[in-house]
Amino acid sequence: MNISLSELLNGKKSVALGGHIRPDGDCVGSCMGLYLYLREQYPQIDTDVYLEYIPEAYRFIRDTEKARHEITPGQVYDLFICLDCGDEERLGFAAPLFEAAGQTCCIDHHASNRSFADYNEIEADASSTSELVYHLLDQEKISQACAEALYMGIAHDTGVFRYSCTSPETLEAAAGLLRKGIDGSEIVEKTFYEKTYVQNQILGLALLESILILDKRCIVTWITKKNMAFFEAVPADMDGIVNQLKQTKGMEVALFLYEIDTQLFKVSLRSRDKVDVSKIATYFGGGGHVKAAGFTMAGTVHDVVNNVSHQIALQLDGAC
């Protein structure tokens, strides 16, 4: 971004923040972290945050109950800041606010992001959007509540600092947040590792029904609407399944899909070294990172698996 946060906010009387549909830990962490910072440091600015349903595990973050889940017709903000969002469509219900805003800004780390706002802070090599937000703030003024949100976001998108996106700068940012007096261990335990009974049931079913394809180099599984209804599961309960699949020994790619509407699937991809799944996701209208990406696709389970596996095979065979 070619201007500082203080310059971006200069003269603004109203600011809206928004994240991507089906918000994950980094989306909630970055949105709420910036929201708390603006409310604390710029009280003269009317600031609102727009997010879809926030998973219960993330609601310990202060003021999550103030997140708006619908827009007011005719509402216009001086500035809209979208976070952790690769394109305008991913803003979901908040997209009209982005379109109507006087100025727009995007803070993101998705490689597929095409800098669609007026001002853009896009760092594909960053571990998370929460890390980017941390570096944009006056670190001396970050409160404990803000630090909790940003730490959660960084921890989630790095797989608790295990993924290759974890850099020395990432760990330094995490250390700076821990110095604010937050309980990093509890945040990780409660929001990353702890699962509900329903989540464990869905995970168990997904693992039990998984299959190996492409010469046992790819693992695939899916959850239908019927499965979700039986377990009384919601989309947030699908979090973490694809990452667990990726841990299977010998797999180059993990493919997980769940039905969000009749024959409409949310598709998640994870890879090790040979496949750039962001290219596959972009091909099908989605986006993401080299080793973690996703999109939605219509069709039967077999339609989706066949189409996606063909694109995976093209890269795997080319890598041989």
Rosetta blueprint (number, residue, H / E / L):
1 M L
2 N L
3 I L
4 S L
5 L H
6 S H
7 E H
8 L H
9 L H
10 N L
11 G L
12 K L
13 K L
14 S E
15 V E
16 A E
17 L E
18 G E
19 G E
20 H L
21 I L
22 R L
23 P L
24 D L
25 G H
26 D H
27 C H
28 V H
29 G H
30 S H
31 C H
32 M H
33 G H
34 L H
35 Y H
36 L H
37 Y H
38 L H
39 R H
40 E H
41 Q H
42 Y L
43 P L
44 Q L
45 I L
46 D E
47 T E
48 D E
49 V E
50 Y E
51 L L
52 E L
53 Y L
54 I L
55 P L
56 E H
57 A H
58 Y H
59 R L
60 F L
61 I L
62 R L
63 D L
64 T H
65 E H
66 K H
67 A L
68 R E
69 H L
70 E L
71 I L
72 T L
73 P L
74 G L
75 Q L
76 V L
77 Y L
78 D L
79 L E
80 F E
81 I E
82 C E
83 L E
84 D L
85 C L
86 G L
87 D L
88 E H
89 E H
90 R H
91 L H
92 G H
93 F H
94 A H
95 A H
96 P H
97 L H
98 F H
99 E H
100 A H
101 A L
102 G L
103 Q E
104 T E
105 C E
106 C E
107 I E
108 D E
109 H L
110 H L
111 A L
112 S L
113 N L
114 R L
115 S L
116 F L
117 A L
118 D L
119 Y E
120 N E
121 E E
122 I E
123 E L
124 A L
125 D L
126 A L
127 S L
128 S L
129 T H
130 S H
131 E H
132 L H
133 V H
134 Y H
135 H H
136 L H
137 L L
138 D L
139 Q H
140 E H
141 K H
142 I L
143 S L
144 Q H
145 A H
146 C H
147 A H
148 E H
149 A H
150 L H
151 Y H
152 M H
153 G H
154 I H
155 A H
156 H H
157 D H
158 T L
159 G L
160 V L
161 F L
162 R L
163 Y L
164 S L
165 C L
166 T L
167 S L
168 P H
169 E H
170 T H
171 L H
172 E H
173 A H
174 A H
175 A H
176 G H
177 L H
178 L H
179 R L
180 K L
181 G L
182 I L
183 D L
184 G H
185 S H
186 E H
187 I H
188 V H
189 E H
190 K H
191 T H
192 F H
193 Y H
194 E L
195 K L
196 T L
197 Y H
198 V H
199 Q H
200 N H
201 Q H
202 I H
203 L H
204 G H
205 L H
206 A H
207 L H
208 L H
209 E L
210 S L
211 I E
212 L E
213 I E
214 L L
215 D L
216 K L
217 R L
218 C E
219 I E
220 V E
221 T E
222 W E
223 I E
224 T L
225 K H
226 K H
227 N H
228 M H
229 A H
230 F H
231 F H
232 E L
233 A L
234 V L
235 P H
236 A H
237 D H
238 M H
239 D L
240 G L
241 I H
242 V H
243 N H
244 Q H
245 L H
246 K H
247 Q L
248 T L
249 K L
250 G L
251 M L
252 E L
253 V E
254 A E
255 L E
256 F E
257 L E
258 Y E
259 E E
260 I E
261 D E
262 T L
263 Q L
264 L E
265 F E
266 K E
267 V E
268 S E
269 L E
270 R E
271 S E
272 R L
273 D L
274 K L
275 V L
276 D L
277 V H
278 S H
279 K H
280 I H
281 A H
282 T H
283 Y H
284 F L
285 G L
286 G L
287 G E
288 G E
289 H L
290 V L
291 K L
292 A E
293 A E
294 G E
295 F E
296 T E
297 M E
298 A E
299 G L
300 T L
301 V H
302 H H
303 D H
304 V H
305 V H
306 N H
307 N H
308 V H
309 S H
310 H H
311 Q H
312 I H
313 A H
314 L H
315 Q H
316 L H
317 D H
318 G H
319 A H
320 C L
